[in-house]
């Protein structure tokens, strides 16, 4: 009987060890990425040269920053955005995989003019959201801002780095 008790105890310890290990491995701990101001951006109406928005921007230009973008973040403030910089003007396509909040995606050419927008891109959507013309920059802002600012193709952006 003592032998069965010890065997049962060892078995129980082994099972509890494996089940604890599984729980630890299943749980992924990630630190939320915080917004880092790297520049300031203005959006200007082409029809009357009025400034419709001024944003603090985070700049994505390395391969890692460009591929990650705003993924794995809970959101951002209304006066914030992420500006993607590309070396050459080309057709570009974005998607919302692993992005947790809706965005407006603004495609901008090398002359700093908006070529097209995708409004209200939905979280986690893997659908392709292409530029309709070659773009050199992409600005991501909270969903609804393009409508609020009444942006149209031809409107202009300007930006400067702050660091």
TIPAKE-655465 format. One line per field, with one value per residue (C-alpha): x, y, z; residue number from 1. Coordinates in steps of 0.2 Angstrom, whole numbers, plus 5000, padded with zeros to 4 digits. Example, Ala and Ser with C-alpha at 12.3 -4.5 7.8 and 13.67 -1.06 7.14 Angstrom:
2
xx = c(5062; 5068)
yy = c(4978; 4995)
zz = c(5039; 5036)
num = c(1; 2)
! end
This chain:
163
xx = c(5000; 5014; 5022; 5006; 5004; 5022; 5019; 5003; 5011; 5026; 5013; 5003; 5019; 5024; 5007; 5006; 5023; 5018; 5002; 5011; 5023; 5010; 5001; 5017; 5021; 5003; 5004; 5013; 5018; 5021; 5024; 5012; 5022; 5021; 5020; 5036; 5035; 5048; 5041; 5027; 5016; 5003; 4989; 4985; 4969; 4975; 4960; 4964; 4981; 4973; 4980; 4967; 4977; 4993; 4999; 5013; 5020; 5030; 5041; 5043; 5057; 5067; 5061; 5056; 5047; 5038; 5033; 5027; 5019; 5005; 5002; 5001; 4995; 4979; 4976; 4983; 4978; 4968; 4983; 4995; 4999; 5012; 5021; 5029; 5044; 5049; 5064; 5055; 5038; 5029; 5012; 5010; 4998; 4995; 4984; 4977; 4984; 4988; 4982; 4970; 4960; 4953; 4963; 4962; 4976; 4982; 4994; 5005; 5016; 5034; 5027; 5018; 5001; 4988; 4984; 4971; 4964; 4956; 4944; 4940; 4951; 4946; 4956; 4964; 4958; 4971; 4963; 4975; 4972; 4982; 4987; 4978; 4994; 5012; 5016; 5031; 5023; 5009; 5001; 4990; 4978; 4963; 4948; 4936; 4949; 4949; 4931; 4932; 4946; 4937; 4953; 4953; 4966; 4978; 4978; 4996; 5006; 5022; 5032; 5048; 5058; 5059; 5074)
yy = c(5000; 5012; 5008; 5013; 5029; 5034; 5030; 5040; 5054; 5054; 5053; 5068; 5078; 5074; 5079; 5095; 5099; 5096; 5106; 5121; 5121; 5120; 5135; 5145; 5141; 5146; 5163; 5176; 5191; 5206; 5224; 5237; 5248; 5266; 5281; 5290; 5307; 5308; 5323; 5334; 5334; 5346; 5342; 5357; 5359; 5361; 5372; 5386; 5382; 5381; 5369; 5356; 5346; 5346; 5329; 5322; 5308; 5292; 5288; 5271; 5269; 5253; 5237; 5231; 5248; 5247; 5229; 5231; 5249; 5251; 5232; 5226; 5243; 5247; 5264; 5281; 5299; 5310; 5321; 5307; 5297; 5285; 5291; 5277; 5283; 5273; 5276; 5275; 5280; 5264; 5256; 5251; 5240; 5239; 5227; 5227; 5210; 5211; 5229; 5231; 5247; 5254; 5266; 5278; 5275; 5289; 5287; 5301; 5303; 5311; 5328; 5326; 5326; 5313; 5301; 5291; 5285; 5270; 5275; 5264; 5250; 5236; 5228; 5211; 5212; 5204; 5211; 5221; 5240; 5246; 5264; 5269; 5277; 5277; 5283; 5287; 5290; 5282; 5291; 5280; 5290; 5285; 5280; 5294; 5308; 5308; 5311; 5324; 5334; 5332; 5326; 5323; 5318; 5333; 5339; 5341; 5336; 5343; 5336; 5338; 5327; 5333; 5322)
zz = c(5000; 5004; 4987; 4978; 4988; 4984; 4966; 4966; 4974; 4961; 4947; 4954; 4955; 4937; 4931; 4940; 4934; 4916; 4918; 4925; 4911; 4898; 4906; 4906; 4888; 4882; 4890; 4879; 4889; 4878; 4883; 4875; 4863; 4868; 4855; 4853; 4845; 4831; 4821; 4817; 4802; 4794; 4782; 4771; 4760; 4742; 4738; 4750; 4758; 4776; 4789; 4793; 4805; 4815; 4821; 4832; 4822; 4824; 4809; 4802; 4790; 4794; 4787; 4805; 4808; 4791; 4793; 4811; 4810; 4823; 4826; 4844; 4850; 4859; 4850; 4849; 4853; 4840; 4837; 4833; 4818; 4810; 4794; 4784; 4773; 4758; 4747; 4730; 4724; 4720; 4721; 4740; 4749; 4767; 4778; 4796; 4802; 4820; 4821; 4836; 4832; 4816; 4805; 4790; 4778; 4768; 4753; 4748; 4733; 4731; 4729; 4746; 4738; 4744; 4730; 4739; 4756; 4763; 4777; 4792; 4789; 4801; 4815; 4810; 4792; 4781; 4765; 4754; 4754; 4739; 4734; 4717; 4712; 4716; 4734; 4743; 4760; 4770; 4785; 4797; 4808; 4819; 4809; 4805; 4804; 4785; 4785; 4799; 4790; 4773; 4765; 4746; 4733; 4730; 4748; 4754; 4769; 4776; 4790; 4800; 4812; 4830; 4835)
num = c(1; 2; 3; 4; 5; 6; 7; 8; 9; 10; 11; 12; 13; 14; 15; 16; 17; 18; 19; 20; 21; 22; 23; 24; 25; 26; 27; 28; 29; 30; 31; 32; 33; 34; 35; 36; 37; 38; 39; 40; 41; 42; 43; 44; 45; 46; 47; 48; 49; 50; 51; 52; 53; 54; 55; 56; 57; 58; 59; 60; 61; 62; 63; 64; 65; 66; 67; 68; 69; 70; 71; 72; 73; 74; 75; 76; 77; 78; 79; 80; 81; 82; 83; 84; 85; 86; 87; 88; 89; 90; 91; 92; 93; 94; 95; 96; 97; 98; 99; 100; 101; 102; 103; 104; 105; 106; 107; 108; 109; 110; 111; 112; 113; 114; 115; 116; 117; 118; 119; 120; 121; 122; 123; 124; 125; 126; 127; 128; 129; 130; 131; 132; 133; 134; 135; 136; 137; 138; 139; 140; 141; 142; 143; 144; 145; 146; 147; 148; 149; 150; 151; 152; 153; 154; 155; 156; 157; 158; 159; 160; 161; 162; 163)
! end
